[in-house]
Structure formats: structure tokens, C-alpha cells
């Protein structure tokens, strides 16, 4: 098996440009274009479109028969976003801050108010950074507020993490926001003469009084969100669905196969057909009876909400499940049909699927009555053949060889999956099935050493450390386990000393807050 790693900058991402770039890479290494069997891509139209996608364009121009394997993680994200959109409504401002009542907006506002102001923000209200808000929580309630994950609508796992944090912090947020809003409102009085001096939009952004008013509105809205039972139940529904459906699938896709032949992370094609069938069946059962999945959330809703609100929530959950299933099945159903169903050969049911191939393709009648799983495979294979699906990653062609067919027949009669005992079948599975990766990000990881691996949610220290480690120059100090332990010990001691000198309680918190309110007033006085 040959692995080629190639990277190219494209001015535009269109089907024709992508397909031409792939052709150039293949020709550069003197390979046969027609033998390209599949593309693992995301599910954007220009890549995977059934009429004008890059794979279709490639096959048409170069007489190939490649198929598109959908990125499992992207499909999962599409299904989850579909569930959210139907159940809770579409986000009206996915990239900005909105105060519209929606679970995502609550999470985004929670992040924005507590972690959205860093050291570089020039227009943060009262010059009150994230560290100050955390210190106020500690001073007022002795509550260690951990940094929020920034919710990103295009990265649903981030959103799930933020939702969990919000539910954990909700009681503390309620207590803090009530106290904080009260003090912000009391500090919002500024003379009219001061306001008249700000005449431009740029001046407006720097106007302390108006910024305080905006901050009061945000904290008031956040306080209202915290007390909105219906909205908080919806967030619990979001979290539960993420844990029940999204999380277990995403960890399956990115983890390794621990079966008879352990493979690296992401190489799980031999298990995908069975798993996809299982996940689809689970969604269908949930649609028939949503209360079996969301029993705690619906019981809580029944106690708190009105009858109409409860029925509306139940109907929205069911509609969201229906649409999520449609989206998931649209992309993942291909794993249960030719040619991807051939991947069954590499899994624990390999001999069962081999029996089906022998019976249907080779037309050899076996003495034993087909088992229930074999009957399922037989029906699926016959249906595929009847609608013209005949691609098999070369298996049907390989069966024309007498030696391969002999070993394949013997493998179909084996009671245990011992592929190395059937060398030709083993080589087919090893080079045609097991190398298939089930999510695109695994491939993107190969290019990570070319990327600057930092993220807005990382602390400044962590970003600098990653930049140093990814640089071409070696670090001046050799990193050892002992030195890391020493650094951690020093940081813990610094934190302990800092907290020991901190007085807790409402009076201490009020004095801390007044420092910022007074400095803001001094700034106004000096400008008059």
C-alpha cells in the first residue's frame, strides 16, 4: 500500500479545481487515476455533491469509479445542529452576541460576560477583565469560577462543554448576577455635560456611562435567562441529547478498534456498517417514544411548565429527532450498501458476510440454513444489486481467481475470525478495508506540524509554550518531569498566598467592585 501526503494552496475551492489538483498529485507520482477507489471528504456541496461535486467531476473527467466516504464527525455535527434548529429554533446571530431567548445565546452570553474580556480588550466596561470577575466570585461567595469554554456553533463539542459548565455554575450565577446588577445600576448616573462631549460613534464606544448601561442590560438579561425555567430545561435537553447520541459516537469514531485485530485510532471501517445500523435504530426508537430518552427533562417540564408549554416542548423534541435522523441517515446510510458494506469482511462478522458473498455472488448453495444476521446481509446485498450497485472495492473481480476463491470459501466456513490463515483474503482486507479512515480530521492531523497550534481559549502562557515547542529553534531550557513539577509547585504556592490574603463576603466584594466604579468616575471627572 502506498501513502502519499501532499499539500497545496488553492485560490478557490471548487469541484473542478479540487479534482484537477488531485489529478496533478496522482500524475506526479505516475499512478493510475482509474484505480482511485474512494475520497474521504467533508460533506460540503463542492466536494460531495451528487451532480457537481469534486468526486463526481473527477470520475467524469478521468474515467474513475471513486466513491465519496462522508466524514463521520461532520455528519454527526450536521445531525446535532439539525436537532437544535428544529427543537430550539435557528440561531439568529451564530457569530455574534444576541440577547434573543435561545439556549445557544444563553451559553454565549455566559461566556461573554465571564470570559469575554481579556487583557487586550480596549472597550471592556469599567476596565473589568475576566480575572476581576473571577476574583469577585471568589470574594463574594468563595466560589472558584473556572474559565468557560467558548461555545462555537460550528464545533458542537465545544457547545456541549459550555452547556455542562453553565448547568454546574447556574446557582452561583444567580446569586452573583443579582448582587452585581444592583451595584451596576447604582453606578450608572453621569452628568449630561459629560455625555454631550462625545459626538462620534468612536466616542460612543468609549463612553463609560453608556458602556455601563450596556453591561447592565447584558447582566440583567443573563439574570433573567438564569431564572427562565423553560430555557434552562431546553439547555438540559441539549446536554442530554449530546451525551446520549453525539458524545458516544464521536468517541467511537476517534478511538481505536480493540477487537481481534487492533487498529490505530480512526481506522474503524470494518465496524461502521453495524454501528451505523445501531445508531439509526436507536434514533428511530427515540422518535417513537421520546420520554424514554428525555425522561428526567420531561418530568421536570411537566412539573414546572404549563400543559401547552409541556406539549409544545415534547413535540419539538420529537420533530428535532425526526430531522436529526433524516440528516444522519442521508449521509451515513451508504455504510450499509455497496461498496462500503464490503467492509464487513474485516470485522467480527467477516465469515458471516463471506457466506453471503458465496451464496449471492458465486451462487454456491451451502448446506447450513442462513443465520438471522446472514439473512440481513443477503437482503441488503440483493437489494443493492437490483438497483445497479455493483462496486465492491475489487472483491467480485478478485473472486474470479481460483486460488482467491478457494481461500474465500474456506474463510466463509470458519467459526472464528482468523484472517491470517487465509493469506489472500487477509491481504485484501489489509489493503482495501482496514486503511479506510472514518473521519476527515484524522487526515488533517497529518498537516498539524505546518500549523500554528494556538486557540483563543488557551491562556497566554499556554499559547507561548506551544509556539516555542512548534518553533524551529530548540528551547534554552531542557524540559524535564522534575522541572515541570517544580514550576507547578511554585504556581500552587503563589495561588495559595494570594487566596490567603483575600477577605471573603459581600462587604469585601463590594469594596473590590467600588474600586472600579470610583476609577471610572475619576476618569469622567478629568474629562469634563
Secondary structure as UniProt FT lines:
FT   HELIX           15..28
FT   TURN            29..30
FT   HELIX           33..35
FT   STRAND          38..41
FT   HELIX           45..48
FT   TURN            50..52
FT   HELIX           54..62
FT   STRAND          67..70
FT   HELIX           72..88
FT   TURN            94..95
FT   HELIX           103..115
FT   TURN            119..120
FT   HELIX           125..127
FT   HELIX           130..141
FT   TURN            153..154
FT   HELIX           156..186
FT   HELIX           192..196
FT   HELIX           201..205
FT   HELIX           208..227
FT   HELIX           229..241
FT   HELIX           242..247
FT   HELIX           248..254
FT   TURN            265..266
FT   HELIX           269..288
FT   HELIX           290..292
FT   HELIX           295..304
FT   HELIX           307..332
FT   HELIX           333..336
FT   TURN            338..339
FT   HELIX           340..346
FT   TURN            348..349
FT   HELIX           350..360
FT   HELIX           372..386
FT   TURN            387..388
FT   TURN            393..394
FT   HELIX           395..398
FT   TURN            399..400
FT   HELIX           402..412
FT   HELIX           419..421
FT   HELIX           423..432
FT   TURN            433..435
FT   HELIX           441..444
FT   HELIX           445..450
FT   TURN            456..457
FT   HELIX           460..470
FT   HELIX           481..500
FT   HELIX           506..527
//
